[in-house]
Amino acid sequence: MNVNSALTGEHAAAHRAVGRTLSDVFPSVHAFAVHFSIDGERSITRNVIYVATASPLPLGERDWLDRIGAYPARGTLDRRHLRRMVADLVAFPDLEGVRPLTDDLAPIETMGF
């Protein structure tokens, strides 16, 4: 899943809400903030790619790199792109008190980007 959001600050509501929603459904959720490894800026809006898994064990950078090594690269998503993406792996902020998105609560269109 790809969402446009900041990681922290006034434009991070979408990141926090999506992180909370996915975390309520999947035991392991990972966020990759595009180009974060280049600029390290948490408060600017950027694409954040989420990968949620059924595995109860979170994957660290080494785990992702091992999986990429075994990935049969096809098409435009090759190992070089995936390695760059791993460098953009970010930890979730504290999600305490963040309400998950639901059919009855889906204010994504009104969240600050």
C-alpha positions as CSV (number, residue, x, y, z in Angstrom):
1,M,0.0,0.0,0.0
2,N,1.3,3.5,-0.8
3,V,0.2,6.6,1.1
4,N,1.4,10.2,0.7
5,S,2.2,11.5,4.2
6,A,4.9,12.9,6.4
7,L,6.3,10.6,9.1
8,T,5.9,13.1,12.0
9,G,4.4,16.5,12.6
10,E,1.2,18.2,11.3
11,H,1.2,16.2,8.0
12,A,1.6,12.8,9.5
13,A,-2.0,11.9,10.3
14,A,-2.4,9.6,7.3
15,H,0.8,7.7,8.2
16,R,-0.2,7.2,11.7
17,A,-3.8,6.2,10.9
18,V,-2.8,3.7,8.2
19,G,-0.1,2.3,10.5
20,R,-2.6,1.8,13.2
21,T,-5.2,0.3,10.9
22,L,-2.7,-2.2,9.4
23,S,-1.3,-3.0,12.8
24,D,-4.8,-3.9,14.1
25,V,-5.1,-6.5,11.3
26,F,-1.6,-7.8,10.7
27,P,0.9,-8.9,13.2
28,S,3.8,-7.3,11.4
29,V,3.7,-4.0,9.5
30,H,6.7,-2.2,7.9
31,A,6.9,1.3,6.4
32,F,9.4,2.4,3.8
33,A,9.5,6.2,3.4
34,V,10.7,6.9,-0.2
35,H,14.1,8.8,-0.2
36,F,14.2,9.0,3.6
37,S,17.7,7.5,3.5
38,I,18.8,10.4,1.4
39,D,17.4,13.4,3.3
40,G,16.4,12.0,6.7
41,E,13.6,14.5,6.9
42,R,10.6,13.2,8.9
43,S,8.2,16.2,8.5
44,I,8.0,16.5,4.7
45,T,5.3,14.7,2.8
46,R,6.5,11.8,0.8
47,N,5.3,8.4,-0.5
48,V,5.3,5.8,2.3
49,I,5.0,2.2,1.2
50,Y,3.5,-0.2,3.7
51,V,4.1,-4.0,3.7
52,A,2.0,-6.0,6.1
53,T,2.7,-9.7,6.7
54,A,1.0,-12.6,8.5
55,S,4.3,-13.4,10.2
56,P,4.3,-12.5,13.9
57,L,8.1,-11.7,13.6
58,P,9.0,-8.2,12.4
59,L,11.6,-8.1,9.7
60,G,14.8,-6.0,10.2
61,E,17.0,-4.6,7.5
62,R,19.1,-7.8,7.3
63,D,16.0,-9.9,6.9
64,W,14.8,-7.8,4.0
65,L,18.2,-7.9,2.3
66,D,18.3,-11.7,2.6
67,R,14.9,-11.9,1.0
68,I,15.9,-9.6,-1.8
69,G,18.9,-11.9,-2.5
70,A,16.4,-14.7,-3.2
71,Y,14.0,-12.6,-5.2
72,P,13.6,-13.6,-8.8
73,A,13.8,-10.1,-10.2
74,R,11.5,-9.5,-13.2
75,G,10.2,-6.4,-14.9
76,T,11.1,-3.0,-13.6
77,L,11.3,-3.9,-9.9
78,D,14.8,-5.3,-9.7
79,R,17.1,-6.1,-6.7
80,R,18.8,-2.7,-7.0
81,H,15.5,-0.9,-6.4
82,L,14.5,-3.2,-3.6
83,R,17.9,-2.6,-1.8
84,R,17.4,1.1,-2.1
85,M,13.9,0.7,-0.6
86,V,15.3,-1.2,2.4
87,A,17.5,1.8,3.2
88,D,14.2,3.7,3.6
89,L,12.8,1.4,6.3
90,V,11.4,3.5,9.1
91,A,10.1,2.6,12.6
92,F,6.5,3.6,13.4
93,P,5.9,6.3,15.9
94,D,3.9,5.6,19.0
95,L,0.4,4.8,17.8
96,E,-1.2,5.0,21.3
97,G,-4.5,6.8,21.0
98,V,-4.6,6.7,17.2
99,R,-7.9,5.6,15.9
100,P,-7.9,3.0,13.1
101,L,-9.6,3.8,9.8
102,T,-12.9,2.0,9.4
103,D,-16.0,2.3,7.2
104,D,-17.4,4.7,9.8
105,L,-14.1,6.6,10.2
106,A,-12.3,7.3,6.9
107,P,-11.2,10.9,6.9
108,I,-8.3,10.3,4.6
109,E,-9.5,13.0,2.2
110,T,-9.4,15.6,4.9
111,M,-6.1,14.7,6.5
112,G,-3.2,17.1,6.0
113,F,-0.7,16.1,3.4
